[in-house]
Amino acid sequence: MPQAEPLVQGFHRPIEGERWIGVPVTIEHVLAAGLFKGRHRDPFDRMLAAQARLEDMKLLTDDRALAALVASSGW
């Protein structure tokens, strides 16, 4: 997609500038995501919540369903 090319070429610059890091998905993350008791069905959101929990990171969201999932997990 030609419109995406400038974004893809410069993708790492702002991430490195903020000193953000990628978090690989591990088996532990997968298992934790599957054990959430909430009704939230989005697997990507469940994975984000599991990674944040296991890696002791804060998860910031304005998604009410995701916030409810995090709240139901006992954090």
C-alpha positions in Angstrom: 0.0 0.0 0.0 1.7 3.2 -1.1 0.0 5.3 1.7 1.6 3.1 4.4 5.1 3.3 3.0 6.1 6.5 4.9 4.7 5.1 8.1 6.5 1.7 7.8 9.8 3.3 6.8 9.8 5.6 9.9 8.2 3.2 12.3 11.1 2.6 14.6 12.2 6.2 15.1 9.4 7.4 17.5 9.5 4.0 19.4 13.2 4.2 19.9 12.9 7.9 20.8 10.5 7.1 23.6 12.6 4.0 24.7 9.7 1.7 24.3 10.3 -2.0 23.9 8.5 -4.8 22.3 7.1 -7.6 24.5 7.2 -11.0 23.0 4.2 -13.3 23.6 5.2 -16.3 25.8 3.4 -19.5 26.7 2.8 -18.0 30.2 1.0 -15.0 28.6 -1.2 -17.3 26.5 -2.1 -19.4 29.5 -2.9 -16.3 31.6 -5.0 -14.8 28.9 -7.1 -18.0 28.7 -7.7 -18.0 32.5 -9.3 -14.6 32.8 -12.8 -15.0 34.3 -14.3 -12.0 32.5 -16.6 -12.3 29.5 -14.3 -10.2 27.3 -13.9 -12.1 24.0 -11.3 -10.1 22.1 -8.2 -12.4 22.2 -5.8 -9.5 21.5 -7.2 -7.5 24.5 -6.9 -10.6 26.7 -3.3 -11.0 25.6 -2.5 -7.3 26.4 -4.0 -7.7 29.8 -2.1 -10.9 30.5 1.2 -9.4 29.4 0.7 -6.3 31.5 -0.2 -8.4 34.6 2.7 -10.9 34.2 5.3 -8.3 33.3 4.2 -5.9 36.0 3.3 -3.2 33.5 0.5 -0.6 33.6 -2.2 -1.0 31.0 -3.8 2.3 30.0 -7.0 2.1 28.0 -10.2 4.0 27.3 -11.9 0.7 26.2 -14.6 0.0 28.8 -14.7 -3.7 28.0 -10.9 -4.1 28.4 -11.0 -2.0 31.6 -13.7 -4.3 33.0 -11.6 -7.3 32.1 -8.6 -5.9 34.0 -10.8 -5.0 36.9 -12.3 -8.4 37.1 -8.8 -10.0 37.2 -8.2 -8.8 40.8 -5.5 -6.2 40.0 
